[in-house]
Amino acid sequence: MPKLRAKESIDLCQRFAGKPLVIVNTASFCGFAPQFKGLEALYQRYKDQGLEVIGVPSDDFKQEAKTGEETAKVCYVNYGVTFTMTEPQKVKGPDAVHLFKVLAQQTDTPPKWNFYKYVVDRQGKVIANFSSLTKPDSPELVKAVEQAIASKP
């Protein structure tokens, strides 16, 4: 997948194999956008234990910036995001990017709105998914992250 505002692409399998993940579809102008701060805090708290956070901007719910440049400004400047962000992608329906098709297949739940979160263990299996209403510091999400970190590669 193309990395946000960069010339490089991200080989998800190569870069994130064996790592616990939180994958979230984002939108710059969504009321849940302040969750970027919480996702960054979660990443900072657990990155030394291997956690990776992948943000995938999407306009599927009509609240994303029109350009990658504008999206990057919201993520990097406004919220100080340091975790991996991709260029905007489709995350639901038949045109969804492969990553989100797999997440939907494993959970029977495509994203219902922006900031839908999937926690993936080191074997690449979704162990929990959370609605937009679940904040990144919620006990349920933190517990799932810790379970993913503790999983064997």
C-alpha positions as CSV (number, residue, x, y, z in Angstrom):
1,M,0.0,0.0,0.0
2,P,1.3,3.5,-0.7
3,K,2.6,5.3,2.4
4,L,1.0,8.7,3.1
5,R,2.9,11.6,1.5
6,A,5.9,9.4,0.6
7,K,7.2,7.9,-2.6
8,E,7.6,4.5,-0.9
9,S,5.0,1.7,-0.7
10,I,4.6,-0.5,2.3
11,D,4.8,-4.3,1.9
12,L,2.5,-5.1,4.8
13,C,3.5,-8.8,4.9
14,Q,7.2,-8.0,5.0
15,R,7.1,-5.0,7.3
16,F,4.6,-6.3,9.8
17,A,5.0,-10.1,9.8
18,G,5.0,-11.4,13.3
19,K,4.0,-8.1,14.9
20,P,0.9,-7.3,16.9
21,L,-1.2,-4.7,15.1
22,V,-3.9,-2.2,15.6
23,I,-5.4,-1.4,12.2
24,V,-7.8,1.5,12.0
25,N,-9.6,3.3,9.2
26,T,-9.4,7.0,9.7
27,A,-10.9,10.2,8.4
28,S,-9.4,13.7,8.9
29,F,-12.7,15.5,9.3
30,C,-14.6,13.0,11.4
31,G,-15.8,13.8,14.9
32,F,-13.7,10.9,16.1
33,A,-10.4,12.4,14.6
34,P,-9.2,13.4,18.1
35,Q,-8.7,9.6,18.6
36,F,-5.5,10.1,16.6
37,K,-4.0,11.4,19.9
38,G,-5.1,8.3,21.7
39,L,-3.9,6.0,19.0
40,E,-0.5,7.7,19.1
41,A,-0.4,7.4,22.9
42,L,-1.2,3.6,22.6
43,Y,1.5,3.2,20.0
44,Q,4.1,5.1,22.1
45,R,3.1,3.0,25.2
46,Y,3.6,-0.4,23.5
47,K,5.9,0.1,20.5
48,D,8.9,-1.2,22.4
49,Q,7.0,-4.4,22.9
50,G,6.5,-4.7,19.1
51,L,3.1,-3.1,18.6
52,E,2.5,-1.4,15.3
53,V,-0.4,0.9,14.5
54,I,-1.6,1.2,10.9
55,G,-3.9,4.1,10.0
56,V,-5.7,3.8,6.7
57,P,-7.5,7.0,5.7
58,S,-10.7,6.5,3.8
59,D,-13.4,8.7,2.3
60,D,-15.9,5.8,2.4
61,F,-17.9,7.7,5.0
62,K,-17.4,11.1,3.3
63,Q,-15.2,12.7,5.9
64,E,-11.7,12.5,4.5
65,A,-9.6,15.3,3.1
66,K,-9.5,15.7,-0.7
67,T,-5.8,15.3,-1.0
68,G,-3.1,13.2,0.6
69,E,-1.3,16.4,1.5
70,E,-4.2,17.7,3.5
71,T,-4.6,14.3,5.2
72,A,-0.9,14.3,6.1
73,K,-1.2,17.8,7.6
74,V,-4.1,16.6,9.9
75,C,-2.3,13.5,11.0
76,Y,1.2,14.6,11.3
77,V,0.9,18.3,12.2
78,N,-2.4,18.6,14.0
79,Y,-2.2,15.3,15.9
80,G,1.6,14.4,15.9
81,V,1.1,10.9,14.5
82,T,4.3,8.9,14.1
83,F,2.7,5.5,13.4
84,T,2.3,4.2,9.9
85,M,-0.3,5.9,7.7
86,T,-1.2,5.0,4.2
87,E,-2.6,7.0,1.4
88,P,-6.5,7.1,1.4
89,Q,-8.0,3.7,0.5
90,K,-11.4,2.1,0.1
91,V,-12.2,0.1,3.3
92,K,-15.6,-1.4,2.6
93,G,-17.6,-3.0,-0.1
94,P,-16.3,-4.8,-3.2
95,D,-13.6,-2.2,-4.0
96,A,-12.1,-2.4,-0.5
97,V,-8.3,-2.7,-0.4
98,H,-7.3,-6.4,0.2
99,L,-6.3,-5.7,3.9
100,F,-9.8,-4.6,4.8
101,K,-11.3,-7.5,2.8
102,V,-9.3,-9.9,5.0
103,L,-10.2,-8.1,8.2
104,A,-13.9,-8.2,7.2
105,Q,-13.7,-11.9,6.4
106,Q,-12.0,-12.8,9.7
107,T,-14.6,-10.8,11.7
108,D,-17.7,-10.8,9.5
109,T,-17.6,-7.1,10.2
110,P,-16.4,-4.4,7.7
111,P,-15.9,-1.0,9.2
112,K,-19.2,0.6,10.1
113,W,-17.8,4.1,10.4
114,N,-14.5,5.9,10.7
115,F,-12.0,4.9,13.4
116,Y,-13.2,1.3,13.5
117,K,-10.4,-0.7,15.1
118,Y,-9.0,-4.2,14.6
119,V,-6.5,-5.8,16.9
120,V,-4.4,-8.5,15.2
121,D,-2.1,-11.0,16.9
122,R,1.4,-12.0,15.8
123,Q,0.0,-14.8,13.6
124,G,-2.1,-12.3,11.6
125,K,-5.4,-13.3,13.2
126,V,-7.9,-10.7,14.3
127,I,-8.5,-11.2,18.0
128,A,-10.8,-8.3,18.6
129,N,-12.5,-5.5,16.8
130,F,-14.0,-2.3,18.2
131,S,-16.4,0.4,17.0
132,S,-15.7,4.0,16.5
133,L,-17.1,4.7,20.0
134,T,-14.3,2.7,21.7
135,K,-11.5,5.0,22.6
136,P,-7.9,3.9,22.1
137,D,-7.3,3.9,25.9
138,S,-10.4,1.9,26.8
139,P,-9.7,-1.1,29.0
140,E,-11.2,-3.5,26.5
141,L,-8.9,-2.3,23.7
142,V,-5.8,-2.2,25.9
143,K,-6.5,-5.7,27.1
144,A,-6.8,-6.9,23.5
145,V,-3.5,-5.1,22.6
146,E,-1.7,-6.8,25.5
147,Q,-3.1,-10.2,24.4
148,A,-1.8,-9.6,20.9
149,I,1.6,-8.6,22.2
150,A,1.7,-11.7,24.4
151,S,0.8,-14.0,21.4
152,K,3.5,-16.2,19.9
153,P,4.8,-15.4,16.4
